[in-house]
Each structure stands twice: as structure tokens, then as C-alpha cells.
Amino acid sequence: MTGREKFFGDGVSAAERSVLSALEGAQGRMTETVLDWSAMNTGSANLDGLERMAGILKTSFSALGAEPALLDPVPVETIDGAGEVRTIRRGRNLHLSVRTQAPVQVLLTGHMDTVFPKDDAFQAATWREPGVLNGPGVADMKGGLQVMLEALKALEASPWAERLGYQVVINSDEEVSSIGSVALLQDAASRAHVGLVYEPATTPEGVLAGARKGLAAFTLVARGVSAHAGRDHASGRNAVVAAADFAVRAAALSGAREGLTINVGRIEGGGPTNVVPDLALCRLEARVATHEDRHWVEAELARLAAAVGADHRLTLELNGRFTRPPKPLDASTQALFEAVAACGAQLGQPISWKPTGGCCDGNNLAEAGLPVVDTLGVRGGLIHSRDEFLITESLVERAQLSALLLMRLAAGTIPCPPRIGAAA
Ligand SMILES: [Zn+2]
């Protein structure tokens, strides 16, 4: 008995044990691969880096016996500093389908992009201490992609593989709200029974994210009237003041519903102080706990834009929407979490979950009706900062957790939730 095997409980069958034990040997190659992948910059805007990474992932995932496709993203619209709509390009997204006719269908997703741009100072991984790797994307989520891949390889080596088909989607714009890939994610979700997402656990101890808030990003464009600040101040309509007024009133909505937060991130506009500015932008985000609150805050912000516009006698145009719908824990998702926890318990991995204000592709998969556990990646922490770290022993640990989950979904020991739309 070696490594983690000593933690395996009696509930783990001999056949499961044999597959899981084989994963023990993967620690070295998983760590090496994470080091290689971390060294490749894949900031969400670094299209060259993303294309290189997509090619490498395509080769790696073809080990599962089918050829992944690299699909073009949907063009993404954004509002530039002049208040005009601009189209930006994202990287390609990987899609793999295996055994689409099998009775149980699982969707596994992850992202290849990171929050660190090409010119960021944080580009290379270093060992913080033995077993703790500090590097860009090591936890979020190049480590998670390794976990997903090794778990799927383990499933393929198991006696139950034929009963379970799956799709893998690895997108290139998760860190910028997945707008270019959400259609692909939701289409894949429509053919699956269960969603597994490889975001890192929420704590170094491995706590999963349960319910997630929904997230919307808005840009308010204020268009006023320019005038000489000395000669003709009264005929000006100050767009900066209107945008600021909107910002203050919008921010005051925080807490108006339980869990509702409004964060004003940026105000831009204006110029010399002797000119009444005719253009200003206010960029803000809203997070909500429920679908009702989502509709409430959308209506409230629209009402505010109209009211502030009327008060300042200028035009306010509110752009934006919820790109991450709220993900409350429904019964089928709760059951899936309990199944994951039961697998964890038999592997000596205590699993718990808690709600979070953070969002990910799990929000969008849940909106498509899929029960989703979206933090099945590695243990680590301080993601989105230069102190991001990965606890490397969690690579094998989490691969074993997912492998056991997949084997049991295939075998039917974990009941397969009804497919979306299949229930009345
Ligand atoms: Zn992530």
C-alpha cells in the first residue's frame, strides 16, 4: 500500500482501487506539465499565446481517443472610452466529444486563459516551498486542466468507460466573462446530465463553492453638452457630474436586497477644467443571489439612468447585462455535491462547500439546467494575484476524486440526474 491508497476506505471496490492506485504514479508528470503550461502566457487578450496553448491542449486531450476541435469564438462587443461599441476578438475554444451515444453524458469544462497579460511581471513558476508551487495559472486553472485530463484517462482505463460519454470544453475567455464561448458552453450543456468544472477549490483545505452569486457588468454612457466654463457655463450639460451622480445613487443600492452588491469600478471622461465635459462613462458591476434580484436590479438601474438623465437634462444610456446568472443550489445540484462528498470521504478527502460571491462558467452551465460542481480543480490559493499557489499533492488527490466520481456515474452507483428537458 503506497501514498494515498492507505486512505482509501472500505467502500472503494477492488476494481476502483486498481484504477485509482495507477494514478499515484502521475504526480511527477502532472507537476512537470503544470510547470510547462504555466510558463506559457495565456492572458485573455494574448491571442498568440492562447492559440499556442490551444494547440498543446488539443494534442494532450487527443490521448483520450478522439480528436478535439478548436472552434472560433463569437465576436464580443465592448464600449470604448469614446462611448462607441467596439468588437474585440477572443481566442479559439477547445471542444471534444467522446461516446455521445453512451447512456450517461458528462460535460467537463475548464479555461486556458489567465488574468495575467503578456507584459505582466508574473510569468514564471517558482517553488515557494517543497510541494507548494507559485506561478501564473498554476491553480486557476492549468493545474485543474491536468486534474481533468488525468481523471478522464483513468476513466478510460476503467471497466465502466463504455457506459459514460463526455464532452470537454476548454474556453479561452473565462476570466473576461466567457462572452465569446458561452454559446458553446450552453450548447454542450444541453446534451449532458452532469457538469464538472475544474476551477480551484475556494480554500487551500479544499472547500468547494456551493451557491454562487450572479454577475452583471454595466457601462453607463452620459452624453451632455459642451460649453465654455467661463462665458457660457449655464448652457453646458455636464456629463461627468451626471455620471458621478449616477455612480453614487447606483452604489447606494448595495444591500437593498440580501447579498446585492454594486461596485463602481471606473469613471472616465472630461478634459480641461475650463470646458463643460460632454461625455463621461461609468463602469460598474452588480452581484445578486437570486434570479428575482437580477430582474429587480436591472429594472432599478434603468430607472436610475432615466431619473439622473432627467435631473441633469442630458442623455444617459445604460449598456450591459448579466453574463453570469445566479447559481442557487437546487435539489439535483445538492445531490451531486453529496455524491462528490461521499467519494471524497472514501478517499480520505473531507469535502464541504460554502456559498461564494465569485462567479465562473458553472453559473452558465447551471442556467442551462445542469447540476454542476464547479470547483473540482486543485487546492491552492491567492488566485488572480502574483502570490497564486498550487499545493502539488492535490493534483493526484483531485484526479482520484474525479476519477471515482466518473466511474460511479458510469456504473450507476451514483444515479444519473434526468437530462434537461427530459422531466415534464
Ligand atoms: Zn478560473
Residues whose N, C-alpha, C, O or C-beta is under 5 A from the ligand:
A	BS01	ZN	D140 M141 E199
